[in-house]
Amino acid sequence: NMRKPQLADVRVRTAISEAVDWQRILSTAYHGYGVLAVSDIFPQSWAAPALPPYRYDPADARRLLAAAGWTMGSDGVLHKGDLAMRLSISTTANQAESEHAELVLQAMLRPFGIELDIHNYPANVLFAQSGPIYGGRYDLEWSVETNGADPDDSGSWNSRFIPPNGANTSWLRDPIVDETSDDAASTFDERTRKALYQREAARLRQLNPAIFVYWERAYVAMNSDVRNYRPAAFIADEWNAWQWEI
């Protein structure tokens, strides 16, 4: 939530991205069943950006926090004037892997002076129109986003879709992201759209309104004599069930 004063500085958001070993979260909370992400465009997409993985760089994270004016207090928490780096994180309650990830994040950020409290909610509360996320009453959110085959992600990042008008719940307002997402959604030319999404993804990485952690990898068991089964990249694998034979 970029409206929060502790998270308004891009140096703080970048420091958080560098202070966490995302591969460790994938390996522990999710048992390695996933693929590390670099953006919210899935890796097999024609528009997938050519971005490097997130850096795990604790030394640079500390440098960025200091450059942003945060100093360690006697309580082990960073302070800047009257502000303390005490944040909350929320996810859907009773999701064991997400709750495990929160605990790992909490432990990883504590040595940097970032105190992370966990406040989880039932899904119908967390994502209600007047709930913590869309109501802006949260600091950090850990949730799963379900995307479609088209790379259009303007609903998540374009300022036109800041609540209550959409799902830009980081409250990002950036002219480059607005321009690229609008232009990409206004043309059918794939080459043009790809170049625009490359630019947008690079800008999102620069601003860090969110950290894209991993893509789920689906596993399916079936009889060896099933024919014409073709897994889908999204949602469900029954899209061609009428063609299955056994």
Backbone torsions as a table, in degrees:
resi	resn	phi	psi	omega
1	ASN	NA	101.5	-172.8
2	MET	-74.6	-6.1	175.0
3	ARG	-78.1	-17.6	179.1
4	LYS	-71.1	133.0	-175.7
5	PRO	-60.8	-31.3	178.9
6	GLN	-69.0	-23.5	-173.9
7	LEU	-112.4	5.4	-176.8
8	ALA	-72.5	-26.6	-177.5
9	ASP	-85.4	125.3	-179.1
10	VAL	-60.1	-27.5	179.3
11	ARG	-65.4	-34.7	177.4
12	VAL	-69.2	-44.7	-179.7
13	ARG	-63.6	-39.3	177.3
14	THR	-67.8	-38.4	178.0
15	ALA	-61.0	-41.0	177.7
16	ILE	-62.7	-40.6	179.8
17	SER	-64.2	-31.7	-178.1
18	GLU	-89.3	-18.0	-177.7
19	ALA	-81.6	-14.1	-174.6
20	VAL	-108.2	133.4	174.1
21	ASP	-86.8	96.3	-174.4
22	TRP	-67.9	-31.2	176.4
23	GLN	-63.4	-37.1	178.4
24	ARG	-64.8	-40.1	177.0
25	ILE	-63.2	-43.9	178.4
26	LEU	-61.4	-39.8	-176.1
27	SER	-74.5	-32.0	-175.4
28	THR	-95.3	-63.1	-176.2
29	ALA	-66.0	-31.6	-175.9
30	TYR	-116.1	11.0	173.3
31	HIS	54.6	26.6	176.7
32	GLY	77.8	3.7	-178.1
33	TYR	-87.4	73.2	179.5
34	GLY	179.1	177.7	179.4
35	VAL	-126.4	127.8	178.7
36	LEU	-58.4	139.0	-176.6
37	ALA	-101.0	158.2	172.9
38	VAL	-123.9	-12.8	178.0
39	SER	-159.4	-176.2	177.1
40	ASP	-96.3	11.9	172.4
41	ILE	-100.8	123.4	-169.7
42	PHE	-64.4	148.6	-168.4
43	PRO	-60.2	-27.7	-178.6
44	GLN	-86.5	-0.2	-177.4
45	SER	-71.8	149.5	174.4
46	TRP	-64.4	-18.9	-179.1
47	ALA	-102.1	7.7	-176.8
48	ALA	-57.7	129.1	-177.2
49	PRO	-77.2	151.4	176.8
50	ALA	-92.6	79.2	-179.4
51	LEU	-115.2	147.2	175.5
52	PRO	-74.8	161.2	175.4
53	PRO	-62.5	161.1	175.2
54	TYR	-62.3	138.4	179.1
55	ARG	-78.2	138.3	167.7
56	TYR	-101.7	102.5	-171.5
57	ASP	-142.4	79.3	-177.1
58	PRO	-57.0	-37.5	-178.9
59	ALA	-63.7	-43.7	179.6
60	ASP	-69.8	-32.8	176.5
61	ALA	-60.4	-44.3	178.3
62	ARG	-65.5	-37.9	178.7
63	ARG	-62.8	-43.3	-179.2
64	LEU	-65.2	-41.4	179.4
65	LEU	-63.5	-41.3	178.2
66	ALA	-66.6	-41.1	179.8
67	ALA	-64.4	-28.2	178.7
68	ALA	-81.9	0.7	174.5
69	GLY	93.8	14.3	-179.6
70	TRP	-95.4	133.2	179.9
71	THR	-126.9	149.9	-177.3
72	MET	-75.9	130.7	177.4
73	GLY	-92.8	171.4	179.5
74	SER	-66.1	-16.6	178.2
75	ASP	-87.2	4.7	-179.8
76	GLY	78.5	12.1	-178.9
77	VAL	-119.3	143.4	176.8
78	LEU	-69.0	144.2	178.3
79	HIS	-134.3	150.1	174.4
80	LYS	-146.4	102.2	-174.0
81	GLY	62.3	-126.3	179.8
82	ASP	-86.0	-4.0	-178.2
83	LEU	-89.3	143.1	170.8
84	ALA	-118.8	145.5	-178.5
85	MET	-83.2	63.2	174.7
86	ARG	-109.2	115.1	-174.7
87	LEU	-122.4	160.0	172.7
88	SER	-114.9	155.8	174.4
89	ILE	-132.5	141.9	-175.7
90	SER	-132.0	144.4	173.4
91	THR	-146.2	-179.5	178.0
92	THR	-73.3	128.0	-178.0
93	ALA	-63.4	149.2	175.7
94	ASN	67.8	23.0	169.8
95	GLN	-103.4	98.7	-167.9
96	ALA	-57.2	-43.6	-175.9
97	GLU	-68.9	-38.1	178.5
98	SER	-68.2	-40.0	178.2
99	GLU	-66.1	-35.6	175.5
100	HIS	-64.3	-43.7	179.2
101	ALA	-60.1	-39.8	178.2
102	GLU	-60.7	-41.2	-179.8
103	LEU	-65.8	-39.3	177.6
104	VAL	-65.6	-43.2	176.9
105	LEU	-59.5	-44.8	180.0
106	GLN	-57.6	-44.8	-179.3
107	ALA	-69.1	-36.5	-177.9
108	MET	-71.8	-34.5	-175.8
109	LEU	-84.6	-22.3	-176.6
110	ARG	-58.7	-42.5	179.5
111	PRO	-62.3	-18.2	179.3
112	PHE	-88.4	-1.4	-177.6
113	GLY	86.6	16.6	177.7
114	ILE	-104.2	109.5	-178.4
115	GLU	-89.8	124.1	-174.4
116	LEU	-118.7	114.3	174.7
117	ASP	-96.5	144.4	-176.7
118	ILE	-104.9	123.5	177.6
119	HIS	-132.9	99.4	-177.4
120	ASN	-101.9	155.7	-174.2
121	TYR	-138.9	155.3	168.7
122	PRO	-59.2	151.4	-174.9
123	ALA	-57.3	-39.6	-176.8
124	ASN	-70.4	-16.4	175.1
125	VAL	-91.5	-47.3	-176.3
126	LEU	-58.7	-41.9	-174.4
127	PHE	-105.6	14.8	175.4
128	ALA	-65.2	153.5	-178.2
129	GLN	-57.9	-33.9	178.9
130	SER	-103.9	13.4	-176.7
131	GLY	-81.3	-172.5	-175.5
132	PRO	-58.8	-41.0	-174.5
133	ILE	-74.5	-59.3	-176.5
134	TYR	-74.0	-19.5	175.0
135	GLY	-86.0	-5.6	177.2
136	GLY	76.1	14.4	-178.3
137	ARG	-98.1	58.9	179.4
138	TYR	-153.4	163.6	175.4
139	ASP	-105.0	-61.6	179.2
140	LEU	-123.6	144.2	-180.0
141	GLU	-123.8	136.4	175.2
142	TRP	-119.2	105.2	-175.9
143	SER	-148.8	167.9	179.1
144	VAL	-98.0	133.3	175.7
145	GLU	-110.8	131.9	179.6
146	THR	-103.7	113.5	-178.4
147	ASN	-103.2	160.6	175.2
148	GLY	-96.7	-174.0	-175.3
149	ALA	-70.9	-31.1	-179.8
150	ASP	-78.6	140.0	-176.0
151	PRO	-75.8	-0.4	-179.2
152	ASP	-59.0	117.0	179.5
153	ASP	-124.0	22.9	-176.9
154	SER	-61.2	-29.1	178.9
155	GLY	-62.9	-21.5	-179.8
156	SER	-94.1	-24.4	-168.5
157	TRP	-129.1	-22.1	-179.0
158	ASN	-72.6	137.8	-175.5
159	SER	-66.0	-17.0	176.1
160	ARG	-64.7	-19.2	-174.4
161	PHE	-109.6	22.8	171.6
162	ILE	-67.3	136.1	-180.0
163	PRO	-52.6	143.1	10.5
164	PRO	-89.4	17.8	-175.9
165	ASN	-95.9	1.5	-179.2
166	GLY	169.2	-156.9	-170.2
167	ALA	-111.1	21.7	174.5
168	ASN	-80.4	73.8	-172.2
169	THR	-85.4	2.4	169.1
170	SER	-88.0	-7.0	-178.8
171	TRP	59.4	38.5	177.6
172	LEU	-73.1	130.5	172.6
173	ARG	-128.8	103.5	-177.9
174	ASP	-141.0	125.3	-176.1
175	PRO	-64.0	-32.5	-179.8
176	ILE	-69.5	-45.2	178.5
177	VAL	-64.2	-42.4	178.6
178	ASP	-60.7	-46.1	-177.1
179	GLU	-65.6	-47.5	-176.7
180	THR	-67.4	-40.6	-179.0
181	SER	-69.3	-37.9	176.7
182	ASP	-65.4	-45.7	-178.3
183	ASP	-65.0	-40.7	-178.2
184	ALA	-66.5	-31.9	179.8
185	ALA	-84.6	-0.3	-175.5
186	SER	-110.3	8.9	179.6
187	THR	-138.2	152.5	175.5
188	PHE	-96.9	-4.7	-176.3
189	ASP	-75.5	114.2	-173.5
190	GLU	-65.4	-39.2	-179.9
191	ARG	-63.2	-43.2	178.4
192	THR	-64.4	-44.5	-179.8
193	ARG	-62.2	-41.7	-179.4
194	LYS	-60.7	-44.9	179.4
195	ALA	-62.1	-39.0	179.2
196	LEU	-67.3	-40.2	179.8
197	TYR	-70.9	-29.5	173.5
198	GLN	-62.4	-44.5	-179.9
199	ARG	-65.6	-42.7	-179.5
200	GLU	-64.4	-44.1	-179.4
201	ALA	-63.1	-39.9	177.8
202	ALA	-64.2	-38.2	178.4
203	ARG	-68.0	-40.7	177.4
204	LEU	-62.7	-38.9	177.0
205	ARG	-64.0	-36.6	179.7
206	GLN	-67.7	-37.2	-175.8
207	LEU	-89.5	-27.9	-179.9
208	ASN	52.0	55.0	170.6
209	PRO	-73.2	-15.1	178.1
210	ALA	-156.2	158.5	173.9
211	ILE	-114.8	122.8	-179.0
212	PHE	-90.1	110.5	-166.3
213	VAL	-87.7	-56.0	-174.2
214	TYR	-157.8	161.0	170.8
215	TRP	-106.3	133.1	177.3
216	GLU	-69.2	144.0	175.5
217	ARG	-112.6	121.9	-176.1
218	ALA	-87.8	145.6	177.7
219	TYR	-125.1	136.2	-176.5
220	VAL	-131.6	137.6	174.6
221	ALA	-112.4	138.3	-179.7
222	MET	-154.8	166.9	174.7
223	ASN	-64.8	147.9	-177.8
224	SER	-70.0	-16.2	-178.6
225	ASP	-98.4	11.5	174.9
226	VAL	-73.2	133.4	179.9
227	ARG	-117.8	150.7	175.6
228	ASN	71.0	17.5	174.0
229	TYR	-80.3	124.7	178.9
230	ARG	-130.8	112.2	-177.0
231	PRO	-64.4	148.4	178.2
232	ALA	-97.5	156.2	178.3
233	ALA	-80.7	-14.3	-173.3
234	PHE	-138.4	143.0	163.4
235	ILE	64.7	-72.6	-172.5
236	ALA	-144.8	151.7	-176.1
237	ASP	-99.0	10.3	-177.2
238	GLU	-92.7	13.7	-172.4
239	TRP	-61.2	-28.3	179.0
240	ASN	-120.6	36.4	-174.0
241	ALA	-59.4	-29.0	-179.6
242	TRP	-67.1	-13.2	179.4
243	GLN	-98.9	-3.7	-179.0
244	TRP	-69.7	144.7	176.5
245	GLU	-138.4	152.9	176.7
246	ILE	-144.2	NA	NA
